[in-house]
Structures are given as structure tokens and as C-alpha cells.
């Protein structure tokens, strides 16, 4: 069993779970976590294996999903996953059984004409970025977000880019609970065909205008507004 490091905010009766993406860690929720705590949640944000302060080891989407199930309480009020975190959340959702699930720009399928492995050199190059390079890549973010991102990159194990079955798509199953997909706009990861399939299976699709893949960092207020009714 891999015991994950978990960042917590709040002491409320309702539990919210926040799952970060590849090369990030729990600190990527530095604004949204405290906001949920102010709304009465006890917020649990794990560092996935190979990220933040969690252990290193062998990596795969299935192992990350299993780690979530082993490390988090079942039946949280709310579960949110970003990018890779959305993928592993969807793979664990039938065992975690959240009352509501939110998938933020999920990496369920590689963009048309691309592969997941093809994007790994870009991730690896970020491992040695300076604060100025983080700021240049994300000019809309406040300085605190740049610093959190830089620290997360320093603590991230680049071997996670060698995860098992890297180029296999992981489309989600039936939602089971009310489930929402919040995409960037313009959007690259959830194409029109995939969105149509998701809607047919019961997922509700929302978007936050003028954002990139880091939706909740690019426009924190816009992201909060997009999920306001779910909180």
C-alpha cells in the first residue's frame, strides 16, 4: 500500500477531494481548497505517487487510482480531478463513490493527431524551469501560483512520464453520480466527438472562456463560477 501525502484545508462535515495533474501536486489547489473550506468542507488534496511529498515507485494510471482508493475516505461529497487527476479519479470513482464528480480538462484521450508520449518531452523540459520561465508560460497567474508551480516541479519525479501503457486512452465509464466536465476554452483535450459521447452517457459539459489547460489557475474566479451550483 502506498500512503499518499495529503494536504488538508478546513474542518467541515462535508468532504471534498481534489486530485492534481501530471507534474503538479496538491499545491495546485492553493486557491480552490481554501475556498471550499470557507464553504464548510474538509478538503483533502493528495499528492499522487511520484509527486509532491508522496512516495516514489512504479507508475501507472491504475496504480494512481488504487492509491486514491486506499488513501481517501469513501463517499466524499465532492471529488474534483484535473488533467491526469481527472483520469485517475474516473478510474477510482466507482470505488470512491462521490456524490458529485468534476473533471477539469480531463486527459482521457490524446488530441487528434497527437499521442500522450509525444507531449512528455514538454513536461520533462519544465522540470528545470526557472521562476521567470514559469511566469512567461503563465502570464495571467499571480506570483504565488508561479512559486507553487516551481516548487511542484522541483518535487516531481520525471520517471512518471514513463508510466505503464502511456499511450493508451482511458475514456470514462458511466458516471454513476452527477458528473461534470469543465473544459478550457479554446479546448484541445475534449473534442466535439468526445463531448457528444460524454453527453450521451450522462456527463454535463461546461467551459471557462479564455482559459488554457490549467483552467482553475488561468481564471480562478471563472472556474469557481462554473462550479458554483455544485458546491
N, C-alpha and C positions, 0 to 999 in steps of 0.2 A: 504494500500500500504506500502511495506517495502522499504525504501530508503537505498540503499546499499552505504557503504563507497567505494570510487573508487580512486585508485592510478593512477596518470597520469604521462606520460612522453611525452615530445615533444609538438610542436605546429603546426605540418604539416597539410596540407589539407586533407590527407588521414587518415581514422580512422582504427585502429586495436583494437580488443577486445581480452583480454586474460583472461581465466577462469581457476582458480586453482582447485585442487582436495581436497578430504576429509582430514581434519585436517591441511591443508595448508592455505595460504591466498595470497593476491596479491604479497607479498614479494618473493614468489617462482619464480617470473618472473624478479628478480632483475638484471639479465644479458640480457635476451632477450628483455625486454621492452625498456631499453635504446638503444639497438642495433637497434630496429625498429625505434625509434625516430631519430637516426642518419641517417636513410634512408628516412626520410621525413614524418613519420607517427605521428599522435597524438594518443598515446596509452592509452587505458582505461582498467584497470585491477581491477575489482570489488572484494571485499571480499564477499563471499556468506554469506547469513544469518547464524549466529552461528559461524562465522569465523572472524578473524581479528577485525576490529573496526565496523563491521556491527551489526545490532540489533540481539537479540536472539528471540526465539519464537518456534512455531511448525515447524517441519522439514519434508520435503518430496522432492523427485526429482521434482515433478510437481510444488511445491511452489518455489523451487530454479529457475526453468526455467521461471516461471511467473515473479519472481523478476528481472531476467535479462532483460526481455522484457520491464518492467516498468522503469528500471533504465538506460538503454543504448539507444543510438540513433539507429534508424533503418538503414539498408543498409550500414554497415561498409564495407570497402574494404577487410578486413581480419578478421576472427574470429578463435581463437585457444583455445581449451579446453584440459585439462589434466585429465585423470582418471575419477573421478566423474564429473569434469568440462566438460569433453567431452560428458558425458551422458546428462547433463542438457543443454549443448549447442545444441546437436542434437534434444532435445525436444523443443527448442526455435527457431531453425534455420528457420522454415517456417514463423515465425513472425519477426525475426531479419533481414532475407534476406541478409546475407553477400554475397559479390561477390566470395569469396573463403573461404572454411572452412577446418581447420586442426584439426584432433582428435588424441591426443597423448596418446598412450597406453590406449584406452578407456575401461572403466569397464561396457560395455554393457551387458556382460554375465559372470556369475561366471565361473571360470575354471572348467573343467570336474572333477566331484567327490568332488567339494567344494561348499560352499554357501557363500554369502556375509556376513551373520550374523556370520558365523564361523570365519571370519577374524577380527571381531570387537574387541575381546579381545586384539589382537595385537595392533590395533590402540589405544585402551584405555591405554595400558601399556606405550605407548610413551608419554602420557600426562605428566608424571613425570620424563621423561628422563633428565639427566644432559647433559652438553655440551660434556663431554667425551663419553657418550653413543651415542649421535648423531654422533660424529666423528667416533666411532667404527662401526656404522651401515653404514656410507657413507664415507669410507676412501679416495675415489677419489675426494671428493668435496673440494673446497678451504675453508678456515676458515670462510670467510664471509657467505658462504652458510650454514655452521653449525649454525652460530649465527642467521641467518634469520629463519632457521628451528626451532630452540629452541624457539625463540620469538613467532613464529606462533603457536606452540604447547601450549604455556602459554596462548595465547589469544583465543584458540579454545574451544568451548562448547562441552564437551563429549556427551551431550544429542543428538547430531547429529547422533550418532551411533544407536539411537532408531527411525530413520526415518520411516515414513509410508511405508508399503509394501517393507520392506528391502530386502527380498529375491526374489523379482520379477525381472526377466531380463527385460531390456529396449532396445531391438535391434532398430537400427535407421531405419527411413523410407527412401524413395528415396531421393538422395542427393539434388536435386533441383538446386544446383550450383556446380561448380567444387569442389570436396571434396576429402580429402587425409587423410589416416590413417597412422600415424608414430608409429611404434611399437618398443618395446625393442627387443633385440636380444642377448641371447635367450629370447623367448617370451612365456609368460604364459597366458595372457589375451585374445589374439586374436588367437584362434586355427586355424588349417588348414581348417576345415569345415566352420568356421565363415568367414575366409578370402575369401574363394571361394564364399560364399553367398554375401559378400560385393562387390567383384569384379563384380559379375553378376548384381548387382544393380547400378554399375557405380562408385564405390569408387576405388581410386588408393591406393595400399598398398605399403608403404615404411618401411624401418627399419634402425636403427642405431646400428651397430655391437658392441658387448661387452658393452651393457648397461642393466640396470635393469629398474624397473618401472618408476623411475624418469629420463626419457630419457634426458630431457633438462638440468638437473643438473649433471647427470653422465658424459655426454660428451657434453658440451655446443657448442663446435666447430662442432662436428659431427652432432648435431641436426640442427644447423644453416645451415650446408652444405646440409642436407636432404631436407630443405625447401627453399633453396636459390632461385630457379627459381620461387617460388610463391610470393616472396616479391617485 
